[in-house]
Amino acid sequence: MKLLEMTGSATARVIDAEAPRPKPGEVIIETARSAICGSEMKTYRGKGMASGNTGHEAVGTVVAQGDGVTNPQLGQRVGVSAVVGCGNCAECDRGQYTWCKSAESRSRMHAEQFAIDARACSPLPDELPWNEATLLTGDGMGVPWHTAKKIDRADINTIVVMGLGPIGLGNVLLQAHLGRRVIGVDIIDYRIDFAKQLGADVSIKADDSLIDQIIELTGGDGADVVIDCAGQRASVGNSFLAVRRGGVVVFNGESMEEMLAPSRDFNRREIWAVGCWYYFMHEVPEMYELWRNGLDVARMITHRFPLADAPEAFALFNRGQTGKVLLQP
């Protein structure tokens, strides 16, 4: 089968690889679509991944079952969760795999086939197209919806989204759909313009005047919520400067740096800070309903490439000249 291999230093190639075989409790998915996520850029730009890739958003059809698997059934269309719990704890019983103490992440989904735990699969409604399904069962809408549920308050009207990669753009689309006023922020003109197409009321560049612009746009108070989707030192700092007193900062962007000072960032302005990573399995049907009720997630997709052209797709994504990018074997 064909598999994308990340060869490091912002290069990749498509190679021939042995087709996966299911272990007990696993299924093999014939990939219909996979999506590129911004979190993959660290590996892509860095050391790469020998004989594989960091692809973790995909949908497809079950073509093989491991021992002990009865669901999903052969031939069933499914989306998958890249975060898989142990299956034997209270958190897993509730579908909260990200809270499982033994949770693991799965990847290698930029391929013609991939293996995944059966319990990580969500059956797709018959009427749901592949493109939309890729976003609704992956990071693309999963993280924004999980975030939206954490800030479901009547006093939240204006939301700033810091960083307009795929997760940031998903937040823009969803929050605008929910009736909030959205201000998008990025350093790349393409993404700034695209955020406006997805519903941002205002979309601005992160320069030295950023905070002054946001304060002016929010009547001198700051935003009710700032969602940091970049995870950079500047974006984290700006998130606290842009939020109003008593407001909420939500972290979607990944960062391992220590950037915060409790007194300055939290105590003296009584700021709430919320971490938000991936989504819960029981939230997938809720996202299907969002789509049925008019959330056009396909608007986030700007490019589609055959798997054979995945290196070109990654190079374009790496330059920040895309929204959501799909690969199709």
Backbone bond lengths (Angstrom), bond angles and torsions (degrees), N, CA, C in turn:
res aa  C-N    CA-C-N  psi(-1)  N-CA   C-N-CA  omega(-1)  CA-C   N-CA-C  phi
1 M - - - 1.461 - - 1.519 109.88 -
2 K 1.348 117.27 166.64 1.442 123.18 178.62 1.527 109.93 -93.07
3 L 1.325 115.46 138.73 1.461 122.36 -177.33 1.517 108.73 -142.97
4 L 1.325 116.86 136.81 1.463 120.24 174.24 1.521 109.10 -79.38
5 E 1.321 116.13 131.04 1.460 121.73 174.93 1.526 108.68 -114.30
6 M 1.332 116.09 124.77 1.457 121.20 174.09 1.521 108.45 -81.89
7 T 1.319 116.41 114.16 1.457 121.14 -174.67 1.525 113.18 -96.24
8 G 1.327 117.66 2.61 1.456 121.79 173.93 1.521 113.42 90.44
9 S 1.335 114.92 161.75 1.467 122.47 178.14 1.522 111.88 55.07
10 A 1.351 115.92 42.90 1.469 123.21 177.93 1.517 112.68 62.35
11 T 1.330 116.06 40.08 1.459 121.55 174.36 1.524 109.20 -132.05
12 A 1.316 115.75 156.42 1.464 121.63 177.54 1.525 108.53 -156.71
13 R 1.310 115.71 163.49 1.462 120.68 177.61 1.517 108.73 -151.10
14 V 1.312 116.46 158.17 1.455 122.27 176.30 1.522 107.98 -99.87
15 I 1.332 116.14 126.22 1.464 121.04 -175.44 1.529 110.20 -122.97
16 D 1.305 115.40 164.40 1.459 121.83 170.57 1.523 108.11 -85.65
17 A 1.314 116.83 132.10 1.461 121.29 -178.62 1.521 109.48 -138.40
18 E 1.301 115.29 159.03 1.462 119.95 177.32 1.525 109.48 -69.07
19 A 1.306 116.65 135.95 1.467 120.91 178.86 1.523 109.72 -63.85
20 P 1.324 118.41 141.35 1.472 120.46 -179.35 1.520 111.65 -69.92
21 R 1.309 115.44 152.96 1.465 122.04 174.69 1.526 108.61 -117.99
22 P 1.304 117.70 140.37 1.471 118.75 -174.77 1.530 112.21 -76.15
23 K 1.305 115.94 134.03 1.455 122.19 169.93 1.527 108.09 -83.50
24 P 1.327 118.52 168.17 1.471 119.43 175.85 1.529 110.56 -53.06
25 G 1.322 116.34 132.41 1.455 121.56 179.42 1.517 114.72 86.16
26 E 1.337 117.69 -2.55 1.455 121.42 -178.23 1.526 111.56 -107.18
27 V 1.315 115.01 163.96 1.460 122.32 169.54 1.525 108.02 -128.56
28 I 1.317 115.21 160.44 1.458 121.56 172.85 1.526 107.85 -106.21
29 I 1.330 115.18 129.68 1.459 122.21 -179.59 1.531 109.31 -106.75
30 E 1.323 115.60 128.12 1.462 120.06 168.77 1.525 106.46 -84.52
31 T 1.314 116.37 115.79 1.458 121.28 -168.78 1.521 111.72 -71.34
32 A 1.328 116.09 129.14 1.461 121.34 172.40 1.523 110.55 -95.69
33 R 1.321 116.94 -41.21 1.466 123.16 176.59 1.523 108.25 -148.43
34 S 1.315 116.37 147.18 1.465 122.12 163.98 1.516 107.32 -131.27
35 A 1.330 116.58 157.24 1.461 121.46 -176.09 1.519 110.17 -123.80
36 I 1.314 115.96 145.78 1.458 121.37 176.06 1.524 109.09 -85.40
37 C 1.320 115.87 133.01 1.465 122.73 179.22 1.519 109.38 -113.22
38 G 1.323 116.30 145.39 1.456 120.47 179.61 1.521 113.58 -59.14
39 S 1.326 116.89 -28.38 1.465 119.80 179.94 1.526 112.56 -65.95
40 E 1.330 117.17 -16.59 1.460 120.72 179.42 1.527 112.78 -75.98
41 M 1.327 117.11 -15.99 1.457 120.07 -173.93 1.521 112.95 -65.74
42 K 1.328 118.00 -30.54 1.470 119.65 179.85 1.518 110.71 -60.84
43 T 1.336 116.24 -45.83 1.467 119.98 178.66 1.516 110.86 -70.99
44 Y 1.326 116.21 -42.03 1.468 120.80 -178.90 1.524 111.18 -60.70
45 R 1.339 116.37 -44.57 1.457 119.99 -178.34 1.526 112.15 -77.92
46 G 1.326 116.15 -22.61 1.458 120.91 -174.69 1.516 113.68 -93.67
47 K 1.334 115.61 -123.38 1.458 120.83 -173.29 1.524 113.88 -81.73
48 G 1.336 116.57 -10.26 1.449 118.32 -178.46 1.517 111.89 80.24
49 M 1.332 115.62 -165.99 1.463 121.43 -177.94 1.515 108.37 -146.45
50 A 1.312 117.07 106.44 1.458 121.97 -175.23 1.524 111.34 -57.15
51 S 1.303 116.13 127.70 1.465 123.44 175.77 1.528 112.50 57.12
52 G 1.327 116.62 34.79 1.457 117.58 179.63 1.514 112.89 -176.70
53 N 1.337 114.88 -167.45 1.451 121.49 -177.25 1.517 109.34 -154.05
54 T 1.309 115.84 169.80 1.458 121.51 -176.84 1.527 112.57 -96.05
55 G 1.325 117.96 14.98 1.456 121.07 179.39 1.520 112.14 -56.97
56 H 1.334 116.45 127.67 1.470 119.36 -175.51 1.527 112.58 -142.83
57 E 1.331 116.81 15.32 1.464 121.22 174.68 1.533 107.20 -127.56
58 A 1.316 117.14 111.27 1.467 118.73 -176.33 1.519 111.08 -157.41
59 V 1.307 114.11 158.02 1.461 122.78 174.01 1.525 107.87 -135.27
60 G 1.320 115.38 158.20 1.454 118.27 179.34 1.516 112.05 176.29
61 T 1.320 115.35 -160.14 1.462 122.89 -174.36 1.519 110.19 -118.42
62 V 1.316 116.96 136.64 1.464 122.15 178.70 1.529 109.05 -71.79
63 V 1.348 115.89 122.49 1.465 119.97 -178.95 1.524 112.94 -118.37
64 A 1.334 117.65 -7.48 1.468 120.60 177.19 1.515 108.91 -158.36
65 Q 1.342 115.78 149.57 1.459 122.28 179.50 1.515 109.97 -124.38
66 G 1.336 115.92 140.20 1.451 120.37 173.05 1.514 111.32 -83.56
67 D 1.316 116.43 174.08 1.465 121.20 179.35 1.522 110.37 -56.54
68 G 1.321 115.39 136.45 1.452 121.74 175.46 1.510 114.99 86.63
69 V 1.329 118.44 -1.21 1.460 121.26 -177.10 1.527 110.18 -96.50
70 T 1.320 115.65 125.12 1.466 121.28 172.24 1.525 111.24 -117.25
71 N 1.322 116.22 -24.51 1.460 122.72 176.21 1.510 109.29 -135.12
72 P 1.339 118.48 136.58 1.459 127.05 0.81 1.529 111.80 -70.93
73 Q 1.309 115.90 158.07 1.448 121.88 -176.35 1.519 111.60 -84.07
74 L 1.323 115.35 159.13 1.459 120.32 175.37 1.528 109.34 -58.75
75 G 1.322 115.60 136.33 1.452 120.76 179.75 1.510 114.53 85.91
76 Q 1.335 118.29 -3.92 1.465 120.87 -177.64 1.528 110.67 -80.44
77 R 1.331 115.83 140.30 1.461 122.49 174.72 1.528 108.90 -83.18
78 V 1.339 116.66 130.35 1.459 119.78 -176.60 1.525 110.80 -141.46
79 G 1.329 114.71 154.47 1.454 122.89 162.20 1.517 107.07 -105.36
80 V 1.324 117.29 163.78 1.465 118.98 -174.77 1.522 110.77 -131.59
81 S 1.314 114.86 152.37 1.459 122.19 170.76 1.519 108.20 -95.14
82 A 1.328 116.35 131.21 1.456 120.35 178.23 1.523 112.02 -78.71
83 V 1.324 117.24 -14.78 1.468 121.84 176.65 1.527 107.41 -104.78
84 V 1.319 116.29 122.62 1.464 121.38 -174.34 1.522 109.61 -124.26
85 G 1.319 116.09 126.55 1.458 120.86 177.25 1.516 111.89 -85.97
86 C 1.337 115.08 177.31 1.471 120.82 -176.78 1.517 112.38 -69.33
87 G 1.326 117.11 -26.21 1.457 121.06 -179.71 1.516 114.16 87.18
88 N 1.335 117.18 -0.35 1.471 119.97 -174.37 1.521 113.71 -125.81
89 C 1.318 118.55 12.80 1.461 120.38 -177.07 1.531 109.87 -119.44
90 A 1.311 116.31 171.41 1.458 120.80 -178.08 1.528 111.42 -63.63
91 E 1.339 116.80 -36.91 1.460 119.77 179.31 1.527 110.69 -64.60
92 C 1.312 117.47 -41.39 1.465 120.60 178.98 1.526 110.87 -67.73
93 D 1.319 117.32 -36.84 1.469 120.14 176.72 1.523 111.42 -59.18
94 R 1.342 116.03 -31.25 1.463 120.82 178.75 1.526 112.46 -88.64
95 G 1.329 117.18 1.13 1.452 120.46 -178.05 1.507 113.97 76.59
96 Q 1.317 117.55 17.90 1.459 122.52 -178.17 1.522 109.74 -100.08
97 Y 1.322 116.13 66.26 1.461 120.50 -174.52 1.521 112.87 -60.51
98 T 1.320 117.71 -32.70 1.463 119.52 -178.34 1.523 112.09 -68.51
99 W 1.316 117.83 -16.80 1.466 121.31 177.33 1.525 112.46 -94.40
100 C 1.314 117.56 -6.92 1.467 120.91 178.91 1.525 109.58 -67.41
101 K 1.315 117.31 132.88 1.458 121.69 -178.30 1.523 112.10 -66.63
102 S 1.333 116.97 -19.40 1.465 120.96 -179.51 1.524 112.10 -109.74
103 A 1.318 117.32 18.88 1.466 120.92 -177.19 1.531 111.06 -60.76
104 E 1.315 115.01 144.04 1.458 122.13 177.50 1.523 109.45 -131.28
105 S 1.325 116.05 156.76 1.460 121.36 178.08 1.521 109.76 -103.60
106 R 1.325 115.67 144.24 1.462 122.17 179.26 1.529 109.45 -114.03
107 S 1.333 116.16 151.48 1.462 120.32 -179.67 1.533 109.81 -149.35
108 R 1.339 117.09 -151.77 1.472 124.74 -178.15 1.538 111.99 64.40
109 M 1.318 117.62 30.40 1.463 120.68 -175.70 1.519 114.00 -90.31
110 H 1.350 117.68 -6.77 1.462 119.39 171.27 1.526 107.26 -82.29
111 A 1.309 115.06 78.53 1.463 121.60 -173.81 1.520 108.91 -163.11
112 E 1.318 115.89 166.57 1.459 119.10 177.51 1.519 111.50 -69.59
113 Q 1.336 116.76 -28.95 1.459 121.76 176.50 1.524 109.05 -145.42
114 F 1.342 115.66 154.84 1.456 119.90 174.26 1.523 109.20 -150.85
115 A 1.331 115.49 158.01 1.462 122.18 178.20 1.521 109.10 -99.30
116 I 1.341 115.37 144.79 1.462 120.59 178.47 1.513 108.74 -153.39
117 D 1.323 116.91 150.75 1.465 120.79 176.31 1.528 109.54 -61.74
118 A 1.314 115.67 137.51 1.468 119.90 -178.93 1.526 111.07 -58.64
119 R 1.345 117.99 -35.46 1.462 120.42 -177.31 1.524 112.42 -72.19
120 A 1.339 117.31 -7.92 1.466 120.91 177.83 1.522 112.19 -90.56
121 C 1.336 117.56 0.92 1.462 121.06 -174.72 1.526 111.67 -95.91
122 S 1.326 115.61 138.62 1.468 122.60 174.93 1.527 108.31 -116.62
123 P 1.339 118.86 119.52 1.461 120.63 177.42 1.526 110.72 -59.76
124 L 1.311 116.14 139.29 1.460 121.09 -179.59 1.523 110.56 -94.76
125 P 1.324 118.05 137.38 1.463 120.37 172.85 1.527 110.10 -58.39
126 D 1.321 116.26 144.60 1.461 120.63 -177.05 1.519 112.17 -58.07
127 E 1.333 116.49 -34.01 1.456 120.35 -174.49 1.527 113.57 -85.15
128 L 1.326 117.72 -3.40 1.459 121.10 -176.24 1.530 110.57 -86.70
129 P 1.339 118.88 117.21 1.464 120.90 179.79 1.529 111.88 -66.46
130 W 1.330 115.17 159.23 1.463 120.34 -178.22 1.532 111.74 -59.27
131 N 1.324 117.25 -45.27 1.473 119.39 -175.83 1.517 111.42 -58.21
132 E 1.330 115.94 -51.48 1.458 120.24 179.99 1.526 111.23 -63.07
133 A 1.319 116.69 -38.61 1.465 120.86 -179.32 1.523 111.69 -61.77
134 T 1.327 116.48 -35.50 1.466 120.19 179.99 1.518 111.12 -61.22
135 L 1.328 116.97 -39.54 1.463 120.70 -179.81 1.524 111.86 -77.34
136 L 1.325 116.99 -36.64 1.468 120.24 -175.11 1.528 112.69 -75.42
137 T 1.310 118.46 -21.98 1.469 120.11 179.87 1.528 112.07 -111.01
138 G 1.329 116.63 8.41 1.460 120.83 178.20 1.514 111.19 -120.85
139 D 1.341 115.46 -165.01 1.467 120.79 179.44 1.520 112.07 -62.68
140 G 1.342 116.50 -33.66 1.455 121.48 -168.85 1.512 114.53 -48.98
141 M 1.335 117.25 -47.08 1.451 121.13 175.33 1.523 111.45 -114.35
142 G 1.323 117.66 -19.59 1.459 120.06 -179.36 1.514 113.10 -59.97
143 V 1.331 116.88 -46.74 1.462 120.16 179.58 1.529 111.42 -67.65
144 P 1.357 119.32 -46.84 1.469 118.42 177.52 1.530 113.52 -59.96
145 W 1.340 118.17 -38.29 1.463 118.87 -179.97 1.527 110.59 -69.75
146 H 1.323 117.55 -43.06 1.471 121.30 177.01 1.533 109.42 -59.08
147 T 1.328 116.65 -38.70 1.462 121.82 177.07 1.519 111.20 -65.71
148 A 1.338 116.50 -45.76 1.466 120.93 -177.93 1.522 111.79 -58.36
149 K 1.316 117.20 -36.00 1.460 120.31 -179.42 1.529 111.66 -69.45
150 K 1.319 117.20 -25.87 1.462 120.74 179.45 1.528 112.07 -79.09
151 I 1.324 117.16 -17.32 1.469 120.54 -178.84 1.534 110.00 -122.28
152 D 1.305 115.81 36.04 1.473 121.27 -179.82 1.529 109.25 -83.75
153 R 1.343 115.27 76.72 1.459 121.56 -178.05 1.518 110.20 -130.79
154 A 1.319 116.34 144.16 1.469 121.14 -176.60 1.518 112.63 -68.93
155 D 1.354 118.27 -22.47 1.461 120.08 -176.35 1.529 112.49 -88.41
156 I 1.325 117.13 6.95 1.463 120.53 -179.90 1.522 108.78 -100.40
157 N 1.318 115.38 115.58 1.467 120.96 -178.17 1.522 113.30 -119.99
158 T 1.330 116.81 -39.48 1.464 120.62 -176.82 1.522 110.06 -114.99
159 I 1.327 115.09 129.76 1.462 121.44 -177.55 1.523 109.64 -127.44
160 V 1.321 116.25 129.16 1.460 122.10 172.85 1.521 108.12 -99.21
161 V 1.320 116.89 131.85 1.458 122.53 175.39 1.524 107.77 -110.00
162 M 1.339 116.21 111.33 1.459 122.53 179.49 1.535 109.55 -90.54
163 G 1.314 116.35 111.14 1.452 120.69 -179.73 1.518 110.57 98.86
164 L 1.329 116.79 115.33 1.457 121.04 -172.53 1.523 112.04 -114.26
165 G 1.346 115.07 43.09 1.451 119.26 165.28 1.516 108.63 -72.71
166 P 1.335 118.93 -168.78 1.464 120.83 -176.28 1.522 114.69 -55.48
167 I 1.339 118.79 -41.95 1.457 120.19 179.23 1.521 110.64 -68.01
168 G 1.320 116.71 -42.74 1.455 119.81 177.49 1.521 112.07 -61.89
169 L 1.326 116.79 -43.19 1.461 120.40 178.24 1.524 111.16 -64.45
170 G 1.327 116.75 -35.95 1.464 120.08 175.96 1.514 111.27 -63.27
171 N 1.329 116.69 -40.51 1.469 120.21 176.18 1.520 111.22 -63.47
172 V 1.333 117.14 -40.72 1.468 120.46 178.12 1.523 110.00 -60.08
173 L 1.330 116.46 -51.67 1.464 121.13 -178.05 1.523 111.28 -58.59
174 L 1.326 116.70 -47.39 1.466 120.34 -175.30 1.525 111.69 -69.85
175 Q 1.326 117.78 -46.74 1.465 119.53 -177.33 1.527 111.40 -65.96
176 A 1.318 117.50 -35.64 1.466 119.73 174.81 1.523 110.31 -65.65
177 H 1.330 116.91 -39.62 1.469 121.74 177.16 1.526 110.91 -61.74
178 L 1.336 116.69 -33.97 1.460 121.55 -179.57 1.524 112.57 -82.12
179 G 1.323 117.55 -1.57 1.460 121.04 174.29 1.510 115.77 95.57
180 R 1.332 117.19 8.39 1.459 119.53 177.68 1.530 110.62 -83.78
181 R 1.330 115.68 154.49 1.461 121.19 170.41 1.526 107.41 -83.86
182 V 1.332 116.77 124.35 1.462 121.71 -173.92 1.516 110.17 -115.36
183 I 1.332 115.32 133.56 1.464 122.99 173.51 1.522 106.97 -115.10
184 G 1.318 116.67 116.67 1.461 121.27 179.96 1.519 111.39 -94.91
185 V 1.349 116.12 145.01 1.464 121.38 -178.27 1.523 109.77 -135.36
186 D 1.331 116.68 131.10 1.462 120.72 174.95 1.522 108.31 -158.35
187 I 1.334 115.55 177.81 1.465 120.74 177.61 1.524 111.26 -108.46
188 I 1.347 117.64 -6.25 1.463 122.15 -176.07 1.524 109.64 -108.05
189 D 1.317 116.44 125.68 1.465 121.47 -175.50 1.524 112.43 -58.80
190 Y 1.332 117.04 -40.87 1.465 120.22 -178.91 1.528 110.55 -56.08
191 R 1.320 116.65 -47.98 1.467 120.67 -177.31 1.529 111.45 -70.13
192 I 1.313 116.55 -35.83 1.467 120.33 177.67 1.526 109.86 -60.90
193 D 1.323 116.44 -44.90 1.464 120.48 179.65 1.526 111.50 -68.79
194 F 1.328 117.01 -39.63 1.461 120.45 -177.29 1.529 111.08 -67.34
195 A 1.318 117.19 -34.57 1.468 120.24 178.55 1.521 111.24 -59.99
196 K 1.323 117.28 -35.91 1.458 120.56 177.31 1.529 110.61 -63.49
197 Q 1.341 116.76 -38.34 1.460 120.85 178.72 1.531 111.58 -65.53
198 L 1.325 116.39 -26.38 1.464 120.66 -178.25 1.528 112.83 -91.11
199 G 1.337 116.99 -0.75 1.463 118.42 174.25 1.502 116.58 120.85
200 A 1.328 118.24 0.04 1.472 118.93 177.39 1.522 109.66 -62.83
201 D 1.319 116.45 131.77 1.458 120.95 176.55 1.520 110.55 -67.59
202 V 1.322 115.31 -39.74 1.461 123.01 176.79 1.518 107.22 -140.23
203 S 1.328 116.74 143.45 1.460 120.89 176.38 1.512 107.57 -136.52
204 I 1.336 117.26 123.11 1.465 120.96 -169.48 1.521 111.22 -132.07
205 K 1.335 114.28 162.13 1.455 121.54 -178.58 1.524 110.39 -88.11
206 A 1.316 115.26 142.31 1.469 121.27 179.22 1.523 108.94 -82.65
207 D 1.335 115.63 88.15 1.457 120.47 176.16 1.528 108.98 -122.54
208 D 1.316 116.98 -166.46 1.460 120.47 -175.53 1.526 113.37 -65.18
209 S 1.337 117.37 -18.34 1.464 120.43 -178.95 1.527 112.78 -97.44
210 L 1.332 116.69 6.42 1.469 120.75 -172.52 1.521 112.59 -54.24
211 I 1.312 117.98 -54.09 1.468 120.18 -174.64 1.521 110.90 -64.75
212 D 1.325 117.07 -40.48 1.472 119.74 176.89 1.527 110.39 -59.36
213 Q 1.343 117.00 -40.00 1.466 120.26 179.25 1.520 111.58 -64.75
214 I 1.330 116.03 -43.30 1.464 119.58 -178.60 1.522 111.00 -66.88
215 I 1.321 117.49 -42.82 1.464 120.73 178.26 1.522 110.24 -60.31
216 E 1.325 116.89 -41.10 1.464 120.51 179.05 1.533 110.53 -66.80
217 L 1.326 116.96 -42.09 1.471 120.99 -178.97 1.530 112.60 -67.94
218 T 1.326 117.15 -18.87 1.466 120.95 -178.68 1.527 111.93 -110.40
219 G 1.312 116.55 25.75 1.456 120.83 175.06 1.503 115.28 67.78
220 G 1.334 116.54 22.92 1.452 120.63 177.36 1.515 114.83 91.70
221 D 1.326 117.56 -3.30 1.468 120.47 -174.42 1.521 114.69 -100.04
222 G 1.325 118.11 -32.24 1.454 121.88 -169.38 1.518 109.86 101.97
223 A 1.323 116.03 165.96 1.465 121.62 -177.44 1.523 111.18 -75.22
224 D 1.319 116.32 153.50 1.469 120.57 174.49 1.514 110.95 -66.85
225 V 1.349 116.01 -38.85 1.468 122.21 179.88 1.518 108.45 -138.41
226 V 1.324 116.04 140.00 1.462 121.43 168.20 1.524 107.52 -121.54
227 I 1.328 115.91 126.00 1.462 121.68 178.14 1.522 107.89 -104.93
228 D 1.336 117.20 112.45 1.460 121.24 179.28 1.523 109.08 -87.23
229 C 1.321 115.83 113.48 1.467 121.13 -179.19 1.523 112.16 -110.53
230 A 1.322 116.86 8.80 1.460 120.95 -176.81 1.524 112.99 -106.14
231 G 1.332 116.91 -36.24 1.459 119.76 178.77 1.516 113.90 69.14
232 Q 1.325 116.73 22.81 1.458 121.17 178.28 1.526 110.05 -99.81
233 R 1.321 115.89 157.26 1.471 119.30 -179.28 1.530 111.07 -55.64
234 A 1.332 116.60 -43.15 1.461 119.91 -178.81 1.517 111.48 -66.97
235 S 1.338 117.35 -41.90 1.465 119.56 -176.90 1.521 111.62 -69.51
236 V 1.322 116.95 -36.56 1.467 119.79 177.52 1.526 110.10 -65.88
237 G 1.324 117.08 -46.63 1.452 119.77 178.60 1.515 112.11 -61.44
238 N 1.321 116.27 -43.27 1.461 120.14 179.69 1.520 112.30 -66.30
239 S 1.315 116.94 -30.45 1.466 120.14 179.67 1.521 110.70 -61.45
240 F 1.326 117.57 -41.66 1.461 120.53 179.39 1.515 111.94 -73.83
241 L 1.319 116.88 -31.23 1.458 119.65 177.85 1.528 111.93 -73.24
242 A 1.340 116.54 -26.55 1.468 120.64 -174.28 1.519 113.48 -90.93
243 V 1.335 118.22 -11.66 1.464 120.55 -176.26 1.532 110.19 -91.55
244 R 1.309 116.72 149.57 1.465 120.87 179.79 1.526 110.75 -75.64
245 R 1.322 116.23 167.88 1.461 120.85 173.60 1.523 109.02 -60.71
246 G 1.310 116.15 133.95 1.459 120.44 -178.11 1.514 114.00 74.74
247 G 1.341 116.93 8.12 1.457 120.98 -179.48 1.519 112.52 -81.77
248 V 1.332 115.16 -173.49 1.460 122.02 -174.52 1.521 110.03 -124.97
249 V 1.333 115.99 132.94 1.463 122.10 170.62 1.527 107.35 -111.45
250 V 1.326 116.07 126.40 1.467 121.81 178.98 1.519 108.65 -111.05
251 F 1.324 116.41 130.72 1.459 121.28 178.72 1.522 110.12 -99.44
252 N 1.341 116.22 110.74 1.460 122.20 168.14 1.526 110.62 -101.03
253 G 1.329 116.15 -32.98 1.459 120.47 -176.99 1.517 111.91 -71.14
254 E 1.335 116.00 140.68 1.456 121.45 -179.63 1.526 110.21 -85.07
255 S 1.342 117.06 132.64 1.455 121.93 175.42 1.519 109.39 -157.27
256 M 1.310 115.85 138.65 1.466 121.02 178.56 1.529 111.87 -105.88
257 E 1.330 116.14 3.30 1.464 119.18 179.45 1.518 111.31 -79.76
258 E 1.339 116.04 151.08 1.456 121.64 172.76 1.521 107.74 -91.02
259 M 1.346 115.88 112.60 1.459 120.01 -171.79 1.525 114.52 -122.33
260 L 1.323 118.10 -10.16 1.459 120.52 -165.59 1.524 112.53 -108.16
261 A 1.337 114.93 148.28 1.462 122.37 174.43 1.524 107.21 -118.96
262 P 1.331 119.67 114.96 1.475 121.33 -174.19 1.519 114.74 -52.71
263 S 1.319 118.39 -47.45 1.471 119.14 -177.43 1.522 111.26 -64.37
264 R 1.323 116.50 -48.70 1.464 120.76 -177.00 1.536 111.56 -67.96
265 D 1.320 116.80 -46.11 1.462 120.40 -169.25 1.519 113.88 -89.57
266 F 1.356 117.15 -26.41 1.462 119.56 -175.07 1.534 112.69 -117.78
267 N 1.322 116.50 -63.59 1.455 121.76 -165.93 1.518 114.25 -58.65
268 R 1.320 116.63 -53.73 1.461 119.69 -167.51 1.529 112.87 -73.24
269 R 1.332 116.42 -18.08 1.462 118.80 176.23 1.531 111.23 -117.25
270 E 1.324 116.83 5.50 1.463 123.60 176.57 1.534 111.73 50.96
271 I 1.325 113.44 56.06 1.460 121.05 -179.39 1.526 110.06 -89.71
272 W 1.319 115.54 139.68 1.466 121.68 171.39 1.530 108.18 -93.14
273 A 1.314 116.99 136.72 1.465 121.04 175.62 1.525 108.38 -124.06
274 V 1.333 115.75 135.46 1.461 121.77 -173.29 1.527 109.48 -129.64
275 G 1.310 116.62 129.25 1.459 121.02 172.25 1.512 109.95 -90.74
276 C 1.316 116.30 143.00 1.466 120.23 -178.01 1.520 109.00 -145.69
277 W 1.335 116.02 113.77 1.470 120.91 -176.64 1.522 109.90 -127.37
278 Y 1.313 116.86 119.18 1.456 124.92 175.32 1.532 110.98 61.19
279 Y 1.329 119.21 -141.58 1.468 121.55 -178.16 1.528 108.85 -151.08
280 F 1.315 116.89 169.80 1.459 122.65 175.70 1.531 109.16 -94.96
281 M 1.326 116.51 146.46 1.463 120.31 -178.49 1.529 111.80 -59.63
282 H 1.331 117.51 -35.71 1.464 118.90 -177.37 1.520 112.49 -72.44
283 E 1.345 117.07 -6.19 1.460 120.35 177.43 1.531 112.77 -86.63
284 V 1.320 118.02 -11.80 1.466 120.32 -177.69 1.532 111.98 -60.89
285 P 1.344 119.90 -48.34 1.478 118.58 176.63 1.520 113.14 -58.90
286 E 1.323 117.40 -31.06 1.458 120.18 177.14 1.534 110.52 -64.29
287 M 1.328 115.69 -37.56 1.465 119.20 178.92 1.521 111.24 -71.19
288 Y 1.315 117.63 -33.44 1.467 119.52 173.10 1.525 109.92 -59.25
289 E 1.336 116.73 -40.90 1.462 120.14 -179.97 1.527 111.42 -67.41
290 L 1.338 117.48 -36.44 1.460 119.75 174.75 1.519 110.33 -55.99
291 W 1.336 115.99 -45.08 1.465 120.66 179.59 1.528 110.84 -64.48
292 R 1.321 116.65 -43.90 1.467 119.58 179.41 1.528 111.57 -62.55
293 N 1.331 115.86 -29.05 1.465 120.47 -178.34 1.523 113.14 -92.35
294 G 1.320 116.88 14.37 1.452 119.39 169.67 1.511 117.93 110.94
295 L 1.339 119.36 0.97 1.464 119.93 178.00 1.531 108.71 -76.36
296 D 1.317 116.93 107.90 1.466 122.36 -175.64 1.526 109.62 -87.33
297 V 1.324 116.20 80.28 1.464 120.76 -175.85 1.518 112.32 -65.47
298 A 1.330 117.53 -23.98 1.462 120.31 -179.10 1.524 112.33 -64.01
299 R 1.327 117.46 -16.56 1.468 120.51 177.24 1.524 111.73 -62.79
300 M 1.325 117.44 -22.19 1.456 120.69 179.49 1.530 112.58 -73.51
301 I 1.326 116.87 -20.33 1.467 121.50 -175.34 1.525 109.22 -81.29
302 T 1.312 116.11 120.92 1.471 120.34 178.00 1.519 112.46 -109.47
303 H 1.324 118.08 -22.77 1.459 120.65 -176.09 1.533 110.32 -143.63
304 R 1.337 114.14 144.01 1.474 121.61 172.05 1.518 108.08 -131.50
305 F 1.322 115.73 135.23 1.457 121.71 -179.22 1.525 109.73 -130.61
306 P 1.332 117.80 146.44 1.464 118.33 166.90 1.524 109.52 -67.11
307 L 1.312 116.65 152.84 1.466 120.48 -179.45 1.521 111.26 -54.17
308 A 1.312 116.86 -34.86 1.462 120.31 -179.52 1.528 112.35 -59.61
309 D 1.340 116.92 -26.22 1.461 121.12 -179.79 1.524 112.35 -102.07
310 A 1.324 116.94 19.56 1.467 120.43 -178.98 1.525 113.31 -57.91
311 P 1.337 120.69 -38.29 1.475 118.26 177.08 1.526 112.55 -57.87
312 E 1.337 117.39 -39.31 1.465 121.02 176.76 1.531 110.48 -65.41
313 A 1.337 116.46 -39.94 1.461 120.60 179.57 1.523 111.09 -62.22
314 F 1.324 117.12 -44.19 1.461 120.66 179.52 1.524 111.60 -65.51
315 A 1.319 117.38 -38.74 1.461 120.35 179.92 1.524 110.47 -64.06
316 L 1.333 117.23 -41.10 1.458 121.20 178.79 1.526 110.94 -66.84
317 F 1.331 116.64 -44.55 1.465 121.23 178.11 1.530 109.87 -60.59
318 N 1.306 116.73 -41.33 1.455 121.92 -177.64 1.525 112.22 -62.18
319 R 1.331 116.53 -25.93 1.464 120.70 178.83 1.530 112.17 -85.62
320 G 1.319 117.24 -1.54 1.453 120.76 178.12 1.507 113.94 75.43
321 Q 1.342 116.71 23.49 1.458 120.42 -175.67 1.522 112.40 -106.42
322 T 1.321 116.93 34.04 1.463 121.54 -179.07 1.519 110.14 -145.03
323 G 1.325 114.20 164.90 1.458 121.00 161.04 1.518 106.41 -94.22
324 K 1.327 115.87 -121.90 1.458 120.27 176.28 1.530 108.89 -85.19
325 V 1.322 116.42 135.41 1.460 122.68 -178.43 1.520 109.60 -115.13
326 L 1.336 116.49 129.74 1.453 121.72 178.51 1.515 110.59 -110.57
327 L 1.332 115.11 144.21 1.460 122.91 173.01 1.521 108.32 -111.65
328 Q 1.333 115.63 140.76 1.462 120.32 -177.72 1.530 109.08 -130.37
329 P 1.329 117.80 110.41 1.464 120.02 176.20 1.526 111.23 -59.26
